[in-house]
């Protein structure tokens, strides 16, 4: 059975997700720029509602739109948001952090992992920016540092399926779940069968209209 995780903007769509019998949701703000972290108020109400409706809630940790290369101040902002999420009881967080060379910012990530303190960790679509030849090392590091999932839009190849297949070979070897993102619901079954994957994430994954 496929697990569909829609990415929703703020609290508004969470009740609609529950009505659609969704069991897992990623929540963010400012989806027009790829998503940023929601306010504390939204976070608190979303967590309360998700608990009452048995929905696993993932929170995007991202201080701004644009690239995933963060300075020390931005890492501190992300750390503070994670502490807040931990305090409020969010199930998991989604984050990315890269260096100028588009490799993992391991120093920044270690700070954020420590703040997460056991929450489920998903590395976000910053993974797509890592060069294919560097991804094996990145996946190994993420596996060694308690990451459970990696999101990927498959954009590193002309054909997304080709990119996902290559990434899935890496993640399967270290027991991390590769989660394709950017699909619509009608596209899911075909990709699931071809790649033997069962988790999918995306803004257009479920039509709430």
C-alpha positions in Angstrom: 0.0 0.0 0.0 1.4 3.4 -1.0 1.8 6.1 1.6 1.0 9.5 0.2 2.4 12.5 2.1 1.0 15.8 0.7 3.0 18.9 1.4 0.5 21.5 2.7 0.8 25.2 3.3 0.0 26.1 7.0 -2.9 24.8 8.9 -5.7 25.4 6.4 -5.3 22.2 4.4 -4.8 19.9 7.4 -8.5 19.2 8.0 -8.9 18.5 4.3 -6.0 16.1 4.5 -7.8 14.3 7.3 -11.0 14.1 5.3 -9.0 12.6 2.5 -7.9 9.9 4.9 -4.2 11.0 4.6 -2.1 9.4 7.4 1.1 11.5 6.8 1.5 15.2 6.1 4.4 17.6 5.6 3.6 21.1 6.7 5.4 24.3 5.6 4.8 28.0 4.8 5.6 29.9 1.6 5.4 27.1 -0.8 5.8 29.7 -3.6 9.5 29.8 -2.7 9.8 26.0 -2.1 8.7 26.2 1.5 9.9 27.7 4.8 9.2 26.8 8.4 5.7 27.7 9.8 5.1 30.0 12.8 5.0 28.6 16.3 1.2 29.1 16.4 0.6 27.1 13.2 3.0 24.5 14.4 1.2 24.1 17.7 -2.3 23.9 16.3 -1.2 21.5 13.5 0.4 19.2 16.0 -2.7 19.2 18.1 -4.9 18.4 15.2 -2.6 15.8 13.7 -2.5 13.9 17.1 -6.3 14.0 17.4 -6.7 12.6 13.9 -3.8 10.0 14.0 -1.8 11.9 11.3 2.0 11.7 11.3 3.2 15.3 11.0 6.5 16.3 9.4 7.7 19.9 9.7 9.8 21.6 7.1 12.8 23.3 8.7 14.0 26.0 6.3 14.7 29.6 7.2 14.3 31.0 3.7 13.8 30.2 0.1 16.6 29.9 -2.3 19.6 27.6 -2.0 20.4 25.2 0.9 23.7 26.8 1.8 23.2 28.3 5.3 25.4 30.6 7.3 25.9 30.2 11.1 23.0 32.5 11.9 20.6 30.6 9.7 21.8 27.3 11.3 21.0 28.8 14.7 17.5 29.8 13.5 16.9 26.3 12.2 18.2 24.8 15.5 15.8 27.1 17.5 12.9 26.0 15.3 13.8 22.3 15.8 13.9 22.8 19.6 10.5 24.4 19.4 9.2 21.5 17.3 10.7 19.0 19.8 9.0 20.9 22.7 5.6 20.8 20.9 5.9 17.2 20.0 6.1 17.1 16.2 6.7 13.6 14.8 9.5 14.4 12.3 11.4 17.1 10.5 12.5 17.7 6.9 15.7 19.6 6.3 18.6 20.1 4.0 22.0 21.8 4.5 24.8 22.0 1.9 28.2 23.5 1.5 29.3 25.8 -1.3 30.5 22.7 -3.2 27.0 21.1 -3.0 28.1 18.4 -0.5 26.6 17.8 2.9 27.2 20.5 5.4 28.1 17.9 8.0 29.0 20.5 10.7 25.6 22.3 10.4 23.7 19.0 10.1 25.3 17.7 13.3 24.0 20.7 15.2 20.5 20.2 13.8 20.5 16.4 14.4 21.4 17.0 18.1 18.5 19.4 18.4 16.1 16.9 16.9 16.9 14.5 19.7 15.2 11.4 18.3 12.6 12.9 16.0 12.3 11.2 12.6 14.7 12.8 10.2 14.1 13.3 6.5 16.8 14.9 4.3 15.0 17.2 1.9 15.3 18.0 -1.8 18.7 19.5 -1.3 19.7 16.0 -2.1 18.9 16.7 -5.8 21.7 19.3 -5.9 24.4 16.9 -4.7 26.3 15.6 -7.7 25.5 12.0 -8.6 29.2 11.0 -8.0 29.0 12.4 -4.4 25.7 10.9 -3.4 27.0 7.5 -2.2 29.1 9.2 0.4 26.2 11.5 1.3 23.8 8.6 1.8 26.3 6.7 3.9 26.8 9.8 6.1 23.0 10.3 6.5 22.5 6.7 7.4 25.2 6.9 10.0 23.5 10.0 11.5 20.0 8.6 12.1 18.3 9.9 8.9 15.3 7.8 8.0 14.3 9.1 4.6 15.5 11.2 1.7 13.3 13.2 -0.6 14.2 13.5 -4.3 12.5 15.1 -7.3 14.7 13.0 -9.6 15.9 16.2 -11.3 19.6 15.2 -11.6 18.8 13.2 -14.8 16.8 13.9 -17.9 14.5 11.1 -16.8 13.3 11.2 -13.2 12.9 7.4 -13.1 16.6 6.9 -14.0 17.7 9.3 -11.2 15.4 7.7 -8.7 16.6 4.2 -9.6 20.2 5.2 -9.1 19.4 6.8 -5.8 17.3 3.9 -4.6 20.2 1.5 -5.1 22.2 3.7 -2.7 19.5 4.1 -0.1 18.5 0.4 -0.2 22.0 -0.6 0.8 21.8 1.4 4.1 18.2 1.1 5.0 17.1 4.6 4.2 13.8 5.1 2.4 13.9 7.1 -0.8 10.8 9.2 -1.2 10.1 10.5 -4.7 8.5 14.0 -4.6 6.8 16.1 -7.2 4.3 13.5 -8.5 0.6 13.7 -8.9 -1.6 10.9 -7.5 -2.3 9.3 -10.9 1.5 9.0 -11.5 2.2 7.2 -8.3 1.2 3.6 -9.0 3.4 3.4 -12.2 6.5 4.8 -10.4 5.8 2.6 -7.3 5.7 -0.6 -9.5 8.8 0.3 -11.5 10.9 1.3 -8.5 9.4 -0.9 -5.8 8.9 2.2 -3.6 5.8 2.9 -1.4 6.3 6.4 0.0 5.6 9.6 -2.0 5.7 13.3 -1.1 4.6 16.4 -3.0 2.6 19.6 -3.2 0.3 18.3 -6.0 0.1 14.7 -4.7 -3.5 15.1 -3.6 -6.1 17.5 -5.0 -7.9 19.0 -2.1 -10.2 21.2 -4.2 
